[in-house]
């Protein structure tokens, strides 16, 4: 049985302390935690969830999943 290769859909996990809870603006860009790049949403989500749970005591700390594949190929709509 041959496996069909899945398309790589890059996702990046980043986080940091927000300057205001009502907006997505980091308080200090020098301290933004660039966690890493992941080949698909599922693996990025697992890392995001771990990082978010580690920072649950700081209300201003947020982690995000950035859909890099959408920035690299905006013409292609992956749903």
N, CA, C and O atoms as a Tinker XYZ file with bonds, in Angstrom:
   316  protein
     1  N      0.849000   -1.173000    0.000000    73     2
     2  CA     0.000000    0.000000    0.000000    64     1     3
     3  C      0.894000    1.235000    0.000000    63     2     4     5
     4  O      1.720000    1.400000    0.898000    81     3
     5  N      0.737000    2.101000   -0.995000    73     3     6
     6  CA     1.556000    3.310000   -1.057000    64     5     7
     7  C      0.826000    4.468000   -0.396000    63     6     8     9
     8  O     -0.392000    4.616000   -0.501000    81     7
     9  N      1.609000    5.272000    0.278000    73     7    10
    10  CA     1.055000    6.433000    0.955000    64     9    11
    11  C      1.081000    7.630000    0.010000    63    10    12    13
    12  O      2.095000    7.897000   -0.636000    81    11
    13  N     -0.025000    8.341000   -0.068000    73    11    14
    14  CA    -0.054000    9.561000   -0.848000    64    13    15
    15  C      0.588000   10.668000   -0.027000    63    14    16    17
    16  O      0.152000   10.931000    1.094000    81    15
    17  N      1.623000   11.328000   -0.566000    73    15    18
    18  CA     2.263000   12.383000    0.211000    64    17    19
    19  C      1.294000   13.539000    0.444000    63    18    20    21
    20  O      0.584000   13.961000   -0.468000    81    19
    21  N      1.276000   14.035000    1.658000    73    19    22
    22  CA     0.409000   15.158000    1.971000    64    21    23
    23  C      1.144000   16.452000    1.671000    63    22    24    25
    24  O      2.365000   16.531000    1.808000    81    23
    25  N      0.404000   17.447000    1.266000    73    23    26
    26  CA     0.995000   18.735000    0.938000    64    25    27
    27  C      1.449000   19.419000    2.220000    63    26    28    29
    28  O      0.739000   19.427000    3.225000    81    27
    29  N      2.641000   19.989000    2.165000    73    27    30
    30  CA     3.178000   20.706000    3.317000    64    29    31
    31  C      2.490000   22.066000    3.415000    63    30    32    33
    32  O      2.571000   22.874000    2.490000    81    31
    33  N      1.820000   22.315000    4.527000    73    31    34
    34  CA     1.158000   23.586000    4.782000    64    33    35
    35  C      1.802000   24.198000    6.028000    63    34    36    37
    36  O      1.398000   23.919000    7.157000    81    35
    37  N      2.812000   25.037000    5.794000    73    35    38
    38  CA     3.585000   25.583000    6.910000    64    37    39
    39  C      2.761000   26.447000    7.838000    63    38    40    41
    40  O      1.960000   27.275000    7.404000    81    39
    41  N      2.977000   26.233000    9.137000    73    39    42
    42  CA     2.366000   27.027000   10.195000    64    41    43
    43  C      3.464000   27.417000   11.178000    63    42    44    45
    44  O      4.360000   26.623000   11.462000    81    43
    45  N      3.392000   28.649000   11.698000    73    43    46
    46  CA     4.370000   29.128000   12.669000    64    45    47
    47  C      3.651000   29.439000   13.983000    63    46    48    49
    48  O      2.566000   30.019000   13.988000    81    47
    49  N      4.268000   29.049000   15.081000    73    47    50
    50  CA     3.734000   29.363000   16.401000    64    49    51
    51  C      4.604000   30.454000   17.005000    63    50    52    53
    52  O      5.820000   30.303000   17.123000    81    51
    53  N      3.961000   31.564000   17.390000    73    51    54
    54  CA     4.659000   32.662000   18.060000    64    53    55
    55  C      3.841000   33.109000   19.258000    63    54    56    57
    56  O      2.645000   32.831000   19.346000    81    55
    57  N      4.490000   33.796000   20.169000    73    55    58
    58  CA     3.773000   34.300000   21.327000    64    57    59
    59  C      4.533000   35.403000   22.010000    63    58    60    61
    60  O      5.705000   35.649000   21.726000    81    59
    61  N      3.852000   36.055000   22.905000    73    59    62
    62  CA     4.476000   37.116000   23.663000    64    61    63
    63  C      3.450000   37.857000   24.494000    63    62    64    65
    64  O      2.252000   37.578000   24.451000    81    63
    65  N      3.959000   38.800000   25.242000    73    63    66
    66  CA     3.093000   39.587000   26.109000    64    65    67
    67  C      2.470000   40.717000   25.304000    63    66    68    69
    68  O      3.171000   41.463000   24.621000    81    67
    69  N      1.154000   40.837000   25.388000    73    67    70
    70  CA     0.441000   41.888000   24.674000    64    69    71
    71  C      0.437000   43.174000   25.485000    63    70    72    73
    72  O      0.415000   43.149000   26.715000    81    71
    73  N      0.460000   44.305000   24.772000    73    71    74
    74  CA     0.422000   45.596000   25.466000    64    73    75
    75  C     -0.997000   45.915000   25.932000    63    74    76    77
    76  O     -1.181000   46.666000   26.890000    81    75
    77  N     -2.000000   45.348000   25.259000    73    75    78
    78  CA    -3.397000   45.615000   25.593000    64    77    79
    79  C     -4.202000   44.357000   25.265000    63    78    80    81
    80  O     -4.031000   43.778000   24.192000    81    79
    81  N     -5.057000   43.939000   26.155000    73    79    82
    82  CA    -5.843000   42.720000   25.932000    64    81    83
    83  C     -6.884000   42.873000   24.833000    63    82    84    85
    84  O     -7.412000   41.872000   24.348000    81    83
    85  N     -7.191000   44.096000   24.430000    73    83    86
    86  CA    -8.191000   44.348000   23.402000    64    85    87
    87  C     -7.601000   44.334000   21.991000    63    86    88    89
    88  O     -8.342000   44.439000   21.014000    81    87
    89  N     -6.281000   44.206000   21.872000    73    87    90
    90  CA    -5.632000   44.290000   20.574000    64    89    91
    91  C     -4.526000   43.247000   20.478000    63    90    92    93
    92  O     -4.086000   42.707000   21.493000    81    91
    93  N     -4.085000   42.967000   19.273000    73    91    94
    94  CA    -2.981000   42.034000   19.072000    64    93    95
    95  C     -1.730000   42.864000   18.759000    63    94    96    97
    96  O     -1.304000   42.972000   17.609000    81    95
    97  N     -1.162000   43.439000   19.807000    73    95    98
    98  CA     0.069000   44.215000   19.683000    64    97    99
    99  C      0.984000   43.792000   20.820000    63    98   100   101
   100  O      0.629000   43.882000   21.995000    81    99
   101  N      2.176000   43.327000   20.440000    73    99   102
   102  CA     3.114000   42.848000   21.443000    64   101   103
   103  C      3.733000   44.021000   22.197000    63   102   104   105
   104  O      4.053000   45.051000   21.603000    81   103
   105  N      3.898000   43.859000   23.501000    73   103   106
   106  CA     4.478000   44.892000   24.346000    64   105   107
   107  C      5.938000   45.139000   23.990000    63   106   108   109
   108  O      6.400000   46.279000   24.026000    81   107
   109  N      6.671000   44.077000   23.646000    73   107   110
   110  CA     8.087000   44.208000   23.325000    64   109   111
   111  C      8.447000   43.186000   22.250000    63   110   112   113
   112  O      8.500000   41.985000   22.516000    81   111
   113  N      8.691000   43.669000   21.041000    73   111   114
   114  CA     8.997000   42.758000   19.932000    64   113   115
   115  C     10.295000   41.988000   20.146000    63   114   116   117
   116  O     10.464000   40.901000   19.593000    81   115
   117  N     11.214000   42.535000   20.940000    73   115   118
   118  CA    12.472000   41.834000   21.219000    64   117   119
   119  C     12.252000   40.582000   22.060000    63   118   120   121
   120  O     13.110000   39.701000   22.100000    81   119
   121  N     11.114000   40.502000   22.727000    73   119   122
   122  CA    10.827000   39.368000   23.600000    64   121   123
   123  C      9.791000   38.407000   23.038000    63   122   124   125
   124  O      9.331000   37.511000   23.745000    81   123
   125  N      9.417000   38.583000   21.768000    73   123   126
   126  CA     8.452000   37.672000   21.140000    64   125   127
   127  C      9.088000   36.290000   21.039000    63   126   128   129
   128  O     10.223000   36.139000   20.587000    81   127
   129  N      8.336000   35.301000   21.467000    73   127   130
   130  CA     8.799000   33.908000   21.455000    64   129   131
   131  C      8.422000   33.283000   20.109000    63   130   132   133
   132  O      7.261000   32.950000   19.871000    81   131
   133  N      9.420000   33.131000   19.235000    73   131   134
   134  CA     9.187000   32.452000   17.959000    64   133   135
   135  C      9.446000   30.970000   18.219000    63   134   136   137
   136  O     10.588000   30.510000   18.215000    81   135
   137  N      8.372000   30.247000   18.441000    73   135   138
   138  CA     8.462000   28.857000   18.877000    64   137   139
   139  C      8.981000   27.959000   17.763000    63   138   140   141
   140  O      9.874000   27.143000   17.991000    81   139
   141  N      8.426000   28.101000   16.553000    73   139   142
   142  CA     8.908000   27.273000   15.459000    64   141   143
   143  C      7.944000   27.171000   14.300000    63   142   144   145
   144  O      6.828000   27.690000   14.333000    81   143
   145  N      8.414000   26.483000   13.268000    73   143   146
   146  CA     7.621000   26.206000   12.066000    64   145   147
   147  C      7.218000   24.743000   12.060000    63   146   148   149
   148  O      7.983000   23.873000   12.476000    81   147
   149  N      5.994000   24.479000   11.578000    73   147   150
   150  CA     5.449000   23.123000   11.599000    64   149   151
   151  C      4.812000   22.811000   10.246000    63   150   152   153
   152  O      4.284000   23.710000    9.591000    81   151
   153  N      4.856000   21.557000    9.823000    73   151   154
   154  CA     4.416000   21.184000    8.477000    64   153   155
   155  C      2.902000   21.136000    8.285000    63   154   156   157
   156  O      2.426000   21.021000    7.156000    81   155
   157  N      2.149000   21.224000    9.366000    73   155   158
   158  CA     0.689000   21.179000    9.247000    64   157   159
   159  C      0.050000   21.799000   10.485000    63   158   160   161
   160  O      0.717000   22.031000   11.493000    81   159
   161  N     -1.240000   22.059000   10.394000    73   159   162
   162  CA    -1.951000   22.721000   11.486000    64   161   163
   163  C     -1.980000   21.862000   12.750000    63   162   164   165
   164  O     -1.833000   22.382000   13.855000    81   163
   165  N     -2.167000   20.576000   12.596000    73   163   166
   166  CA    -2.293000   19.690000   13.766000    64   165   167
   167  C     -1.046000   19.728000   14.644000    63   166   168   169
   168  O     -1.151000   19.822000   15.867000    81   167
   169  N      0.126000   19.656000   14.030000    73   167   170
   170  CA     1.351000   19.686000   14.842000    64   169   171
   171  C      1.575000   21.076000   15.433000    63   170   172   173
   172  O      2.069000   21.193000   16.554000    81   171
   173  N      1.219000   22.135000   14.694000    73   171   174
   174  CA     1.325000   23.496000   15.237000    64   173   175
   175  C      0.360000   23.672000   16.411000    63   174   176   177
   176  O      0.702000   24.303000   17.412000    81   175
   177  N     -0.826000   23.121000   16.285000    73   175   178
   178  CA    -1.825000   23.231000   17.350000    64   177   179
   179  C     -1.343000   22.559000   18.642000    63   178   180   181
   180  O     -1.531000   23.103000   19.730000    81   179
   181  N     -0.735000   21.401000   18.526000    73   179   182
   182  CA    -0.232000   20.702000   19.708000    64   181   183
   183  C      0.791000   21.547000   20.459000    63   182   184   185
   184  O      0.754000   21.632000   21.686000    81   183
   185  N      1.708000   22.175000   19.711000    73   183   186
   186  CA     2.721000   23.023000   20.334000    64   185   187
   187  C      2.082000   24.287000   20.897000    63   186   188   189
   188  O      2.414000   24.706000   22.005000    81   187
   189  N      1.169000   24.896000   20.145000    73   187   190
   190  CA     0.467000   26.094000   20.611000    64   189   191
   191  C     -0.247000   25.815000   21.936000    63   190   192   193
   192  O     -0.163000   26.607000   22.874000    81   191
   193  N     -0.934000   24.706000   21.999000    73   191   194
   194  CA    -1.701000   24.365000   23.204000    64   193   195
   195  C     -0.781000   24.223000   24.411000    63   194   196   197
   196  O     -1.100000   24.716000   25.493000    81   195
   197  N      0.349000   23.561000   24.239000    73   195   198
   198  CA     1.322000   23.399000   25.327000    64   197   199
   199  C      1.842000   24.747000   25.792000    63   198   200   201
   200  O      1.880000   25.018000   26.992000    81   199
   201  N      2.249000   25.609000   24.838000    73   199   202
   202  CA     2.790000   26.923000   25.192000    64   201   203
   203  C      1.721000   27.788000   25.858000    63   202   204   205
   204  O      2.016000   28.496000   26.821000    81   203
   205  N      0.505000   27.742000   25.367000    73   203   206
   206  CA    -0.583000   28.531000   25.942000    64   205   207
   207  C     -0.880000   28.080000   27.372000    63   206   208   209
   208  O     -1.118000   28.913000   28.247000    81   207
   209  N     -0.868000   26.788000   27.610000    73   207   210
   210  CA    -1.134000   26.279000   28.957000    64   209   211
   211  C     -0.009000   26.639000   29.923000    63   210   212   213
   212  O     -0.254000   26.834000   31.113000    81   211
   213  N      1.222000   26.730000   29.419000    73   211   214
   214  CA     2.352000   27.096000   30.264000    64   213   215
   215  C      2.270000   28.562000   30.715000    63   214   216   217
   216  O      2.848000   28.928000   31.739000    81   215
   217  N      1.558000   29.394000   29.957000    73   215   218
   218  CA     1.498000   30.829000   30.270000    64   217   219
   219  C      0.127000   31.256000   30.789000    63   218   220   221
   220  O     -0.196000   32.443000   30.771000    81   219
   221  N     -0.669000   30.318000   31.243000    73   219   222
   222  CA    -2.047000   30.604000   31.644000    64   221   223
   223  C     -2.131000   31.593000   32.818000    63   222   224   225
   224  O     -3.149000   32.269000   32.968000    81   223
   225  N     -1.106000   31.691000   33.635000    73   223   226
   226  CA    -1.132000   32.600000   34.785000    64   225   227
   227  C     -0.893000   34.063000   34.401000    63   226   228   229
   228  O     -1.106000   34.953000   35.224000    81   227
   229  N     -0.457000   34.323000   33.175000    73   227   230
   230  CA    -0.209000   35.685000   32.716000    64   229   231
   231  C     -1.279000   36.046000   31.693000    63   230   232   233
   232  O     -1.232000   35.574000   30.557000    81   231
   233  N     -2.242000   36.879000   32.084000    73   231   234
   234  CA    -3.363000   37.225000   31.206000    64   233   235
   235  C     -2.925000   37.959000   29.944000    63   234   236   237
   236  O     -3.628000   37.916000   28.935000    81   235
   237  N     -1.789000   38.625000   29.982000    73   235   238
   238  CA    -1.315000   39.373000   28.822000    64   237   239
   239  C     -0.504000   38.520000   27.835000    63   238   240   241
   240  O     -0.201000   38.967000   26.729000    81   239
   241  N     -0.163000   37.317000   28.233000    73   239   242
   242  CA     0.639000   36.443000   27.371000    64   241   243
   243  C     -0.282000   35.680000   26.432000    63   242   244   245
   244  O     -1.244000   35.048000   26.868000    81   243
   245  N      0.018000   35.745000   25.140000    73   243   246
   246  CA    -0.780000   35.032000   24.150000    64   245   247
   247  C      0.131000   34.337000   23.145000    63   246   248   249
   248  O      1.205000   34.836000   22.809000    81   247
   249  N     -0.311000   33.197000   22.679000    73   247   250
   250  CA     0.371000   32.467000   21.613000    64   249   251
   251  C     -0.574000   32.358000   20.434000    63   250   252   253
   252  O     -1.790000   32.260000   20.603000    81   251
   253  N     -0.002000   32.375000   19.232000    73   251   254
   254  CA    -0.783000   32.379000   18.002000    64   253   255
   255  C     -0.223000   31.365000   17.019000    63   254   256   257
   256  O      0.963000   31.038000   17.034000    81   255
   257  N     -1.120000   30.875000   16.158000    73   255   258
   258  CA    -0.710000   30.044000   15.027000    64   257   259
   259  C     -0.867000   30.905000   13.779000    63   258   260   261
   260  O     -1.959000   31.381000   13.471000    81   259
   261  N      0.244000   31.099000   13.067000    73   259   262
   262  CA     0.240000   31.883000   11.836000    64   261   263
   263  C      0.241000   30.908000   10.662000    63   262   264   265
   264  O      1.094000   30.024000   10.580000    81   263
   265  N     -0.701000   31.072000    9.773000    73   263   266
   266  CA    -0.818000   30.203000    8.598000    64   265   267
   267  C      0.142000   30.710000    7.522000    63   266   268   269
   268  O     -0.253000   31.473000    6.640000    81   267
   269  N      1.379000   30.291000    7.598000    73   267   270
   270  CA     2.415000   30.755000    6.673000    64   269   271
   271  C      2.105000   30.382000    5.227000    63   270   272   273
   272  O      2.414000   31.144000    4.311000    81   271
   273  N      1.504000   29.229000    5.019000    73   271   274
   274  CA     1.192000   28.795000    3.659000    64   273   275
   275  C      0.240000   29.753000    2.973000    63   274   276   277
   276  O      0.284000   29.890000    1.750000    81   275
   277  N     -0.618000   30.418000    3.727000    73   275   278
   278  CA    -1.542000   31.397000    3.144000    64   277   279
   279  C     -0.798000   32.676000    2.745000    63   278   280   281
   280  O     -1.155000   33.325000    1.762000    81   279
   281  N      0.221000   33.027000    3.499000    73   279   282
   282  CA     1.018000   34.212000    3.155000    64   281   283
   283  C      1.902000   33.939000    1.942000    63   282   284   285
   284  O      2.149000   34.831000    1.130000    81   283
   285  N      2.372000   32.710000    1.828000    73   283   286
   286  CA     3.272000   32.339000    0.740000    64   285   287
   287  C      2.523000   32.116000   -0.572000    63   286   288   289
   288  O      3.085000   32.319000   -1.649000    81   287
   289  N      1.259000   31.700000   -0.489000    73   287   290
   290  CA     0.458000   31.413000   -1.674000    64   289   291
   291  C     -0.967000   31.931000   -1.457000    63   290   292   293
   292  O     -1.891000   31.140000   -1.273000    81   291
   293  N     -1.148000   33.255000   -1.479000    73   291   294
   294  CA    -2.475000   33.826000   -1.155000    64   293   295
   295  C     -3.549000   33.502000   -2.188000    63   294   296   297
   296  O     -4.737000   33.613000   -1.886000    81   295
   297  N     -3.162000   33.104000   -3.395000    73   295   298
   298  CA    -4.123000   32.778000   -4.441000    64   297   299
   299  C     -4.835000   31.453000   -4.175000    63   298   300   301
   300  O     -5.961000   31.243000   -4.627000    81   299
   301  N     -4.166000   30.557000   -3.432000    73   299   302
   302  CA    -4.691000   29.216000   -3.183000    64   301   303
   303  C     -5.474000   29.212000   -1.885000    63   302   304   305
   304  O     -4.935000   29.578000   -0.841000    81   303
   305  N     -6.713000   28.812000   -1.927000    73   303   306
   306  CA    -7.585000   28.822000   -0.745000    64   305   307
   307  C     -7.716000   27.403000   -0.200000    63   306   308   309
   308  O     -8.433000   26.582000   -0.772000    81   307
   309  N     -7.022000   27.109000    0.909000    73   307   310
   310  CA    -7.112000   25.791000    1.565000    64   309   311
   311  C     -8.161000   25.841000    2.647000    63   310   312   313
   312  O     -8.049000   26.646000    3.572000    81   311
   313  N     -9.163000   25.019000    2.563000    73   311   314
   314  CA   -10.172000   25.014000    3.619000    64   313   315
   315  C    -10.171000   23.724000    4.325000    63   314   316
   316  O    -10.956000   23.527000    5.252000    81   315
